[in-house]
């Protein structure tokens, strides 16, 4: 079974037992976190599809927070030619590694 969940302003396609990197959630490492914004639910072969408008009522996807980390650094470069202007900034986003439990 798989589901499409919404968290952190993004949508993720998740399956049971899968580990996903998502925007940081407020939960400690090893604790369970419940995703209640489920957009779609379906079987692995694509049958028995349930669509929400926008979310499905009464459907929740459990997950266990495995780690609270930061993603790889990205460089943000600002540059204007002929005026000798350039700036370089780095950014590391806070992420959570979540292992998805049984869906359905």
Secondary structure, DSSP 8 states (H G I E B T S, - for coil): -EEEEEETTEEEEEETT-EEEEE--S--TT-EEEE--EEEEE-TTS-S-EE-SSS-TT--EEEEEEEEEE---EEEEEEETTTTEEEEEEE--EEEEEEEEEE-
